[in-house]
């Protein structure tokens, strides 16, 4: 007997649009990563600069630089590797990625009850 009201409550909450409606604000950013601190041969320096760990770390920094609440949605373009000669006595190259395109997202204010008294 108590099962019918529970099923009705579950069906109503499943089909209500306001409980699942979270709106996001999206922003595309283009930025460059920093050069690697070590000098290496050019192919090795390029692979070091374009590691997935480095790419995800810098894309997270790009989105966080926009302010509170910004997160990485996806990395649209990995950019291109640019290498420069090492300075001083060292031989080899230091590489970084230029024109990395990242899509960032943030919850739209007021869409999930962030403003008290507003619906």
C-alpha positions in Angstrom: 0.0 0.0 0.0 2.8 2.4 0.8 4.5 1.4 -2.4 2.1 3.3 -4.7 2.9 6.8 -3.2 6.6 6.1 -3.5 6.3 5.1 -7.1 4.2 8.2 -7.8 6.8 10.4 -6.1 9.6 8.8 -8.1 7.8 9.3 -11.4 7.0 12.9 -10.6 10.5 13.8 -9.6 11.9 12.1 -12.7 9.7 14.1 -15.1 10.0 17.4 -13.4 12.2 19.7 -15.4 13.3 22.1 -12.7 15.1 19.4 -10.6 17.5 18.5 -13.4 17.9 21.9 -15.1 21.5 23.1 -14.6 22.6 25.7 -17.0 26.2 26.4 -17.9 28.2 29.4 -19.3 30.8 28.3 -21.8 34.0 30.2 -22.8 36.7 29.3 -25.3 40.3 30.3 -24.4 43.5 30.3 -26.4 46.8 30.3 -24.5 50.4 29.1 -24.5 52.1 26.7 -22.1 55.4 27.5 -20.4 58.7 26.2 -21.7 60.1 23.1 -20.2 62.9 23.8 -17.6 65.3 21.2 -19.1 67.2 21.2 -22.3 66.9 18.1 -24.6 67.1 17.1 -28.2 64.3 18.5 -30.3 62.2 15.3 -30.7 62.4 14.5 -27.0 61.7 18.1 -26.0 58.6 18.2 -28.2 57.2 14.9 -26.7 58.0 16.3 -23.2 56.0 19.5 -23.9 53.0 17.7 -25.5 52.5 15.1 -22.7 48.9 14.6 -21.7 49.8 15.5 -18.1 51.2 18.9 -19.1 48.3 19.6 -21.4 45.7 18.9 -18.8 47.6 20.8 -16.1 47.9 23.9 -18.1 44.4 23.7 -19.5 43.2 23.6 -15.9 45.2 26.7 -15.1 43.8 28.5 -18.1 40.2 27.9 -16.9 41.0 28.7 -13.3 42.5 32.1 -14.3 39.0 33.1 -15.4 37.9 33.2 -11.8 36.0 31.1 -9.2 34.0 28.2 -10.5 35.5 27.8 -14.0 36.4 24.2 -15.0 37.7 22.5 -18.1 34.9 21.1 -20.4 37.3 19.9 -23.1 40.5 20.6 -24.9 39.6 21.6 -28.5 43.1 21.9 -30.0 46.5 20.8 -28.6 48.3 23.6 -30.3 51.6 23.4 -32.0 55.0 22.8 -30.5 57.5 25.7 -30.7 61.1 25.2 -29.8 63.9 27.6 -28.9 67.6 27.0 -28.4 68.9 26.8 -24.8 70.9 29.7 -23.4 74.3 29.4 -22.0 76.6 26.4 -22.2 73.7 23.9 -22.6 73.0 22.3 -26.0 69.5 21.3 -27.1 66.1 22.9 -27.2 63.3 24.0 -24.9 59.8 23.6 -26.2 56.3 24.7 -25.4 52.9 24.6 -26.9 51.3 27.6 -28.6 47.7 28.4 -29.3 46.1 25.7 -27.1 42.3 26.1 -27.3 40.3 25.0 -24.3 36.6 25.2 -23.6 35.8 26.2 -20.0 32.4 26.0 -18.3 30.8 27.5 -15.2 27.4 27.0 -13.6 25.2 29.9 -14.6 24.3 32.0 -11.5 20.7 31.5 -10.4 20.1 28.3 -12.4 20.4 25.9 -9.4 19.3 28.1 -6.5 22.5 30.0 -6.0 20.6 33.2 -5.3 18.4 32.9 -2.2 14.7 33.9 -2.7 14.9 33.7 -6.6 13.5 30.9 -8.6 
